[in-house]
Amino acid sequence: MGDEDEKGYRWETEYEKTWEVIEEDDDGTIQSSVDDIIHKAKRRRLMEKLGNIRLGMMRHLFLVIDLSDAMKDQDLKPTRLASTLKLLEHFVEEYFDQNPISQLGIITTRNKRAEKVAELGGNPRRHITTLQSLVNKTCQGEPSLQNSLDLANQTLRHMPSHASREVLVVLGSLTSCDPGDISETIQLLKDNNVRCSIIGLAAEVRVCKRICQETNGKYFVILDEGHYKDLLISHVTPPPATSTTESSLIKMGFPHHSLSGDKNKGEKASMCMCHLDSKVNQGFSSSGYFCPQCKSKYCELPIECKSCGLTLVSAPHLARSYHHLFPLETFMETPVSSIPTDSAVCCFSCQIAVEDPNVYQCGRCQQLYCLDCDLFIHETLHSCPGCACSRETQESSQQFVGLT
């Protein structure tokens, strides 16, 4: 953030003739220049990935959604609120896909108040249902950044010190009505190691930039709906752990799941620990996940046992979080002309002939990939198909990780 302050705004710098980068080819078209710009942009996404930086596997994130009058504007179709909720549904799915042992909660702010509409939990279906129900909410008054951050901080400060504590604010208003000095709230966030990031839908606001700077978060203002989606997806990857984040061994339990139709065990219907304090009649059944330590029942994973404090997860959850600790190495960019072959060079993943001048090669299995497959492998799959198909690379990787 300090480097961005030194650079200043683009409109304050020297006038740039960006159109001079685009040049016509021998046929009189600019397609080659456009393809080169797209290629560099896609490649930059991979090069910007953080390397050799400690990341957190367990995240506790609160989404703060602005429901003020500003969300009625139609610069995003059909409205800011409808577009935001649709994009957040996709964000929740990606968040839990990439962070399966993390938790997420939802807070809304309108009429100068903040309301927690979803507690921290690891069930994406419940959060998506909550987001869908907000479509019928009426946008009123002004938001309150201070009330929203205070409400999130009250829960996040009790989270374990080894877990990442984060707040992501989607703000459409240019104003905030706060009951006190927001500097005190910023200091509380810093003291509790809570990282706050803000996505603005209108224009840059000074107080938002200051909040993100003080808490080591990120602050961006969207350009269009496509940019909006990219900014949300950028928060799917765990942020770097701060120097105050503790490293500790975590005792975890892998509970068994009991089905309601299992009559041999004689298990009776009971209320799960998740819904003991809930006013909604849910969680009353004979099925669920039973804590291996105290036998308390829960209807979803991952969760922290309210009775004994044991972190309850499943083995697939832990396995899917592995790639954040050991990210896939960047493939080597190799010119197609340097590859000795009589036929066309085909991508090992999609089996389509590579038309670009460069191809990307895995350093372990030596297989070749096109640019689009390279992006998909590093951003979504997190596993090289060539290494997965090779017995040699599989045997060498088993010495690093194993699940029992």
JOGIFEN-V26070 format. One record per residue. N is the residue number from 1. RES is the residue in one letter. PHI is phi in degrees with one decimal (* if undefined). Layout:
n;res;phi
N;RES;PHI
N;RES;PHI
This chain:
n;res;phi
1;M;*
2;G;-65.9
3;D;-64.3
4;E;-66.8
5;D;-65.6
6;E;-68.8
7;K;-71.0
8;G;77.7
9;Y;-86.1
10;R;-65.8
11;W;-75.4
12;E;-93.4
13;T;-87.5
14;E;-67.8
15;Y;-63.6
16;E;-109.5
17;K;-94.8
18;T;-68.1
19;W;-71.2
20;E;-71.5
21;V;-70.1
22;I;-83.3
23;E;-127.5
24;E;-81.4
25;D;-90.2
26;D;-65.6
27;D;-86.9
28;G;85.3
29;T;-110.4
30;I;-107.7
31;Q;-62.8
32;S;-65.0
33;S;-67.3
34;V;-64.9
35;D;-62.3
36;D;-67.5
37;I;-65.5
38;I;-64.3
39;H;-61.8
40;K;-66.5
41;A;-66.7
42;K;-65.7
43;R;-67.1
44;R;-64.7
45;R;-60.8
46;L;-76.4
47;M;-70.0
48;E;-81.6
49;K;-63.5
50;L;-72.8
51;G;-126.7
52;N;56.2
53;I;-123.3
54;R;-70.5
55;L;-112.9
56;G;-96.8
57;M;-79.4
58;M;-105.7
59;R;-122.4
60;H;-125.7
61;L;-121.0
62;F;-108.2
63;L;-90.0
64;V;-109.3
65;I;-110.9
66;D;-75.9
67;L;-119.9
68;S;-84.2
69;D;-59.3
70;A;-64.4
71;M;-78.4
72;K;-82.5
73;D;-59.7
74;Q;-109.7
75;D;-69.8
76;L;-107.9
77;K;-88.4
78;P;-75.8
79;T;-140.8
80;R;-60.2
81;L;-65.9
82;A;-62.7
83;S;-65.9
84;T;-63.6
85;L;-65.1
86;K;-66.3
87;L;-69.9
88;L;-69.7
89;E;-60.9
90;H;-65.7
91;F;-63.0
92;V;-62.7
93;E;-61.8
94;E;-67.6
95;Y;-61.4
96;F;-78.2
97;D;-69.6
98;Q;-91.2
99;N;-131.7
100;P;-68.2
101;I;-103.4
102;S;-101.4
103;Q;-129.9
104;L;-143.9
105;G;-134.3
106;I;-128.6
107;I;-127.0
108;T;-114.9
109;T;-136.1
110;R;-163.8
111;N;50.0
112;K;65.6
113;R;-126.3
114;A;-127.5
115;E;-134.5
116;K;-87.9
117;V;-97.1
118;A;-150.1
119;E;-72.4
120;L;-59.0
121;G;-161.7
122;G;-112.8
123;N;-101.3
124;P;-65.9
125;R;-63.3
126;R;-66.7
127;H;-71.6
128;I;-65.4
129;T;-62.6
130;T;-64.2
131;L;-63.5
132;Q;-64.9
133;S;-72.6
134;L;-75.7
135;V;-62.1
136;N;-85.2
137;K;-72.6
138;T;-89.6
139;C;-78.3
140;Q;-140.0
141;G;60.2
142;E;-112.9
143;P;-81.7
144;S;-132.3
145;L;-64.9
146;Q;-65.4
147;N;-63.1
148;S;-66.5
149;L;-67.9
150;D;-63.9
151;L;-64.4
152;A;-67.5
153;N;-66.3
154;Q;-60.6
155;T;-89.2
156;L;-68.1
157;R;-67.4
158;H;-92.9
159;M;-73.8
160;P;-59.0
161;S;-69.3
162;H;-83.2
163;A;-90.3
164;S;-82.5
165;R;-109.7
166;E;-137.9
167;V;-133.0
168;L;-119.4
169;V;-105.5
170;V;-106.0
171;L;-118.9
172;G;-99.3
173;S;-86.4
174;L;-96.7
175;T;-130.0
176;S;-145.5
177;C;-101.8
178;D;-114.6
179;P;-79.0
180;G;-148.2
181;D;-82.0
182;I;-71.6
183;S;-63.0
184;E;-66.3
185;T;-65.3
186;I;-61.6
187;Q;-66.1
188;L;-64.2
189;L;-62.4
190;K;-66.0
191;D;-64.7
192;N;-93.3
193;N;60.1
194;V;-101.7
195;R;-92.7
196;C;-115.7
197;S;-119.6
198;I;-133.4
199;I;-113.7
200;G;-91.4
201;L;-100.9
202;A;-119.8
203;A;-153.5
204;E;-72.1
205;V;-118.1
206;R;-60.6
207;V;-65.6
208;C;-66.5
209;K;-64.5
210;R;-68.2
211;I;-58.9
212;C;-68.4
213;Q;-65.1
214;E;-70.1
215;T;-105.1
216;N;64.2
217;G;-95.2
218;K;-121.9
219;Y;-128.2
220;F;-136.8
221;V;-115.4
222;I;-70.5
223;L;-99.4
224;D;-155.9
225;E;-66.3
226;G;-63.4
227;H;-65.9
228;Y;-57.8
229;K;-64.1
230;D;-64.0
231;L;-66.3
232;L;-65.7
233;I;-65.5
234;S;-65.0
235;H;-90.4
236;V;-74.0
237;T;-71.5
238;P;-59.4
239;P;-76.0
240;P;-63.1
241;A;-71.9
242;T;-79.1
243;S;-67.7
244;T;-87.3
245;T;-73.8
246;E;-82.2
247;S;-105.9
248;S;-152.5
249;L;-79.7
250;I;-112.6
251;K;-82.6
252;M;-122.9
253;G;-116.5
254;F;-113.5
255;P;-72.1
256;H;-87.3
257;H;-107.5
258;S;-101.2
259;L;-87.3
260;S;-69.7
261;G;-90.3
262;D;-83.7
263;K;-86.4
264;N;-66.1
265;K;-81.9
266;G;67.2
267;E;-79.2
268;K;-98.5
269;A;-66.2
270;S;-152.9
271;M;-86.3
272;C;-76.9
273;M;-66.8
274;C;-66.1
275;H;-113.7
276;L;-63.2
277;D;-96.4
278;S;-83.3
279;K;-83.1
280;V;-85.7
281;N;-79.1
282;Q;-132.5
283;G;83.3
284;F;-95.0
285;S;-162.7
286;S;-94.1
287;S;-97.9
288;G;152.9
289;Y;-99.4
290;F;-107.4
291;C;-60.0
292;P;-69.6
293;Q;-98.2
294;C;-122.7
295;K;66.8
296;S;-70.7
297;K;-103.4
298;Y;-135.9
299;C;-100.6
300;E;-149.7
301;L;-130.6
302;P;-80.6
303;I;-162.3
304;E;-99.3
305;C;-61.0
306;K;-74.8
307;S;-88.6
308;C;-113.7
309;G;80.1
310;L;-75.6
311;T;-78.1
312;L;-104.7
313;V;-139.5
314;S;-111.8
315;A;-60.6
316;P;-61.6
317;H;-60.6
318;L;-67.8
319;A;-67.2
320;R;-74.2
321;S;-86.9
322;Y;-65.5
323;H;-68.4
324;H;-70.8
325;L;-80.2
326;F;-129.8
327;P;-65.5
328;L;-67.0
329;E;-65.8
330;T;-68.7
331;F;-72.9
332;M;-80.0
333;E;-83.9
334;T;-128.5
335;P;-64.3
336;V;-63.0
337;S;-66.5
338;S;-86.9
339;I;-90.2
340;P;-76.2
341;T;-156.3
342;D;-87.0
343;S;-102.4
344;A;-69.7
345;V;-79.4
346;C;-109.2
347;C;-71.4
348;F;-68.0
349;S;-86.4
350;C;-93.3
351;Q;60.6
352;I;-109.6
353;A;-61.8
354;V;-79.9
355;E;-96.2
356;D;-72.5
357;P;-70.5
358;N;-121.2
359;V;-130.3
360;Y;-120.4
361;Q;-117.2
362;C;-72.5
363;G;-74.1
364;R;-97.5
365;C;-95.9
366;Q;67.0
367;Q;-79.7
368;L;-105.3
369;Y;-138.1
370;C;-81.0
371;L;-65.9
372;D;-64.2
373;C;-68.7
374;D;-59.9
375;L;-64.7
376;F;-63.2
377;I;-66.0
378;H;-81.8
379;E;-97.3
380;T;-122.6
381;L;-76.1
382;H;59.4
383;S;-153.4
384;C;-75.8
385;P;-60.8
386;G;-66.4
387;C;-67.8
388;A;-68.6
389;C;-86.9
390;S;-95.0
391;R;-67.8
392;E;-65.2
393;T;-69.9
394;Q;-66.7
395;E;-66.9
396;S;-71.9
397;S;-82.1
398;Q;-69.2
399;Q;-77.7
400;F;-97.4
401;V;-142.9
402;G;-159.5
403;L;-111.9
404;T;-115.9
